[in-house]
């Protein structure tokens, strides 16, 4: 049947909803789903009348958090409930509660999932001139960083309309993060496990300039990019140490190549300790030798690249040489982050 999706569940995390949620659930109830699960993430007493109405809708289950825990926590609560209470299930479709996702687009995702049940499917929006600035800025920034550092190409990184197959549930439930950063962690895991991400264009809907969204650009983006911020801090300290050592040894050795290698040795040891313990927060010691070998190989390659490239400035005044080295090492910085995050420490 065209309106029957008995092996797909709908999951809607919600915090202080309005009538948009009631209207959404009413429209979705016209279709046959495995079940519809709504997670009340510690909403105010004023909104409990809405959840009370939703509980009367057939095949709708409302789960309540006693206090606000965040969208990520709500998604994990809903995934766990659906996984425990479904006999036949291909996957779930997550939907935002603010009315931004149209029923026709949700149905489009569900129909595609019928033939590609083991894929991950994202409903992606286009971002035109009428898109609120905070939505456009957050998506653009995340999109470019994901592609540069992780090789993930997704047009709409913050879309809440996603189909997730049941085969990935255990990995998603084990992920850290309880707020908006959780959805980015999901992206990392989806990519790491080798799942295909199918992107389906959906209509872009912003109600009241997207004021119903609880995504906080500065706070939540800071959480999302905390790993990169820690890496930047670690690299900045190591970079400063490297430049100081380089300048000292250059004045004594009068050789750019040797001065670069000695300085990089000292800063490399310092950087490995910081990155393993502070940046990527590796707890297990089981892979210490493997990580150390990987880091040394990366360090040697980067040191040789730095030394060889900077050597082209041989014969110029020391100030020009140092400035050229700063530019070269800035490029190598981005390369180092990508390799350490995705290969050496596999964060």
C-alpha positions, 0 to 999 in steps of 0.5 A: 500500500502506498500509505503503509510503512509498517517496518519504519518508525517515526521518532520526534524529539520535542522540547516545549512544542506548539500546535505545529507538533499536534498538526504534524502527528495528525497528518502522519497518523494518516499513514501506517507506521511501525509506531510513532515515538515522541520524546518530551525532553523535560518540556514546561507544564504549559505544554503538557496539554499538547502531549496529553492530546498526542497520547490519545492518538493511535500508535503514538507513544510519548516518553518523558524526560523529567528534565531537559537533557538535549536533542541528542539524549532524546534521540538516544532515548527514542532509538532505544525505546523503538529498538526494544519495542519493535518486532519487525523494523527496517529503520527509523525516520527522525523528524523535528517537532517544529513543523519544518519537515513536511509530511510529503517529504517524510513520505518521500524518505520512507518510500526511498527507504523501502528499496534501500533499507540499509542506507542512511538517508538525509532530507537536505534543504537548499539555502537561499537568500531567505534562509535565516543567517544563523541556519545558513552560517552553521550549515556552511561552516560545518559542511566545509570543515566536514569535507576538509577534515573528514572527507564527508560531503553532506549539503545539509549537516544540520538536517533533522530529517534522517532515515537510520537503518536498524543495523546502526542502532547499537553504534548510535546508542553508544555515541557521546553527546546529549545535545546538538553535537550528537548529530555530528557524532552520528555523521562521523560514525556513519562515515567511519562504518562505511554507510552510504548517505543518500541525499534527497532534496526536501522543501525548505521551511522556516517558520517565524524566521526559525525562532522555534529552533533551540539550536544556539549557533555560538554555544552549540557550534563551540561544542561541535568544534571542541575537538578542533579547538583543542587540536588548534590549542595543542598545535599552537603551543607546539608550533610556538615551541617549534619556532622558538627552538628553530630560531635558537638552533638556526643561530647556532647551526647556520643550517635551515634543514638541521635546525628544522629537524631538531626543533621538530623533534622537540615539539613533536614529542610534546605534541604527541603527548598533548594530542593523545591525552588532551585533544583526542582523549585516548583512554586505552593503552592497547594501541599506544605502540600503534599510535606512536608508530603512526605519529612518528611516520606522520611526524617524519613526513611532515618534518621532511616536507617542512624542511624541504619546502622551507629550504627553498628560502635558503639565502634569504634573511632570517626574518623572511625564512621564518615567515615562509616557514610559518606559512608552510607549517600552517598548511601542514597543520590542516593535513596533520589534523586530518590524519591524526583524527581519522587514522592515528587516534581514530576519534 
